[in-house]
Structure formats: structure tokens, C-alpha cells
């Protein structure tokens, strides 16, 4: 355990029902007693663990706030250290005043994610369970939340531990062959066991790639000339009035971005300025930002007004190679069609909708699922929420096992085969948090907010 006691506000900044100031460390109870005043004269140091006490936080004889003090003794706490939480009145001023009071009595302001980092270092959580805490906090969809909760329960840890145990057993048999060749351990007989490990690693990696979509999301830019219904479509997909919609061309001068859940995956929708020859410097900047938005998109929705004849601007947009797949969206299908024949251009298909009336949006969503997710909706049991570092380790594990099999097929010596298997074993250890560099830990816990 660390010798320092840390403190932070653990609730979001702003007005709310309550604000929580959390302390953790060897002096948490003593520091809390220096600022806590109970009407019954109770000292927290004399109270039983896991109890709540009414009182006030005071400083220099002045009452700062009326609070409830929750006392939790180690090791049955989140950090496995002594923890005290002051439940204050909601609002940044009250919570900040209580935090300042405990900092003045010897606590140190916690770093980002330091409470969870201590939980990991003290054996309360595995490294991947600590990652799951951040995923729960940052979940953007119900599916992402469910997958993060599964990971917090230790599902991935158990799978990696089983892989690591199997790799260790295979390595042990190889070491016998290397050190005691007279015992005649037949390397070829180990191959089915290595193949089984490879199959499980491949499955985990595939699930992690699907999980990356749920964790990191996708980006879709809505393009088109002015007044074809781009902002109306954004509002319809979000089911809220996010973008301003008027009959005046060029209303949208900047990109407007919001996240919608489509097929359980967070999709960042970008409503863009209408693409045409700009009439003023502000519109020109909007057009420039629209083009920039397409460069970071996974898909473009190119909107056309079905109720008007095709214009030269429309034809130019259809012929443009956007660098990503483009789906034609013909809007205003509730009106008489006047658009005529629409060339395919570089598009990968078309969908007709009436964004204002909400017609055929389900068909558009189904087409997005097909294009972005290959038509397969991810489910709770088919994804793993891993970050880039973890997916890289999983690839290294798989590659090490694959090279081991290649060595077996090619008849390499047991010591050469074992060397490849050791690299896979090392990657499995890193996934479990074995011998992870401090810089990696710092990067992982930097994802957290202060107070978590």
C-alpha cells in the first residue's frame, strides 16, 4: 500500500443532488476526524467499519457543509485501504470547500484514475478489470455497458489465465525434451494442444476486433448541396432537434457532430455545411471543414433531393471519390419524384427516405449496419472491449503460437520451437498485468477521471 493518503471529488462537476469527496490511504480516517464534527461527539476512528455518520465538515471553527461521512476500513474497500467518503450537498462550491479542508490537513490530491490504480496494485482488481471500470464509465451504448460489466466480472481474465496455463504446460513438456532428450518427449504429439491454443487466441482476437467497433465507434459524414435535408436527417437519427433547420440555403456553416447508437455501435454523425461554390468567407470555411470531416469518416451519406431535378452540383458530388464508401440517400420520398435518372458514380448503393416524416429510416439504419458491420449485429457474447495495447498483445500471443506450429511442421529443434512459445507466454503475462512497465500503467489509468 502507498504511504500517502489521497483525496478527490468523485462526482461530476456541477450542480446535483449530492457531491462526494473521497479519501483513501493510511491516514484517511485521521484526516477525516480533523475536519468532521459529529453532534454526538463521535470520532470516526472509534466507529465501526462500513457505517455512515451525520455531522458537519468544519474549518477554523466554521461549518463548511452538512455531510454524511461513510467509513470503510481496509481491506474491504475499493482500494483495499482505509476509505472515507463525505457526502456533501451538490454543487462545486460545497464539494470543493470540503476537498480543500482535507487537503489542508495532509491529504494529497489524487491523480487521474489513482483510486482504481491502487485497487489494482493492492490486488483488489486485475489489470483488465481495472480497464473495465473505465469502459463502464465511458460506455456510449447499452451493448458497450453490458460488455464492460462482463469484463469487470473477470471473464477475459479467466480466459487469458487458462491460455497462459496451457502455454506453461506445453512449455514444460518442451523443456523436458530439451534438458532430458533420453525421455523421448515427442514434439509432434504436442501439436494438437498448440493448435487448440491458437484457435482460442484467434477467437479472442476476432471478438476484440468486433469490440473495437463498440468501444471506439464509427464516423459517418452527411454530405450534399444546401437544403437537401442533411440537418433534418441528423435530427431524425438522433430523435432530437440538434441541428437548426430552415428553408434558407447555407444555414449550416460549421460541422455539427453527435453520437447515435446504431446496431449497438456508437456512430458519430457529422452534419456538414452544404457543398457548393461559397458565397462568403464564412461559408467557405464551412465547406473546408466539410471536406476535412470526410477524411476522418468511415462512410459518407451523399444526400440528394428527390423532389428536384438533378443539378450540376449534384452530379459533381456523385462523381467525386471521397476516399471512403459513399451511400446515396435520396431524400423527400414523400413528394413527387423529379430527380430523373441518377448516375451511380462512385457510390455503393442507394436508399430512399423522407427524413422530415421519419419514413424508411429503419431501412437506412439496416443499410448502415450492413456497410459498417458486415450485416452482423454484435452481441454481448461476441465482443471483447480491449484497447489498442491489449489487442496488440493478443496478436503477439497468436503470432507466437502460429510460429510455434510452423516450427513443428518444419521439423525445427525443440529449443527453437520453445523460443517462439515463450514469446506467446510473455504476451499472455502482460495481458494479465505481469511485469507491466510503469509507463504503460500510467497510460492506462490516465483514461480515468480524477476521483475514480
Order of alpha helices (4+ residues) and beta strands (2+ residues): beta-beta-alpha-beta-beta-beta-beta-alpha-beta-alpha-alpha-alpha-alpha-alpha-beta-alpha-beta-beta-alpha-beta-alpha-beta-beta-alpha-alpha-alpha-alpha
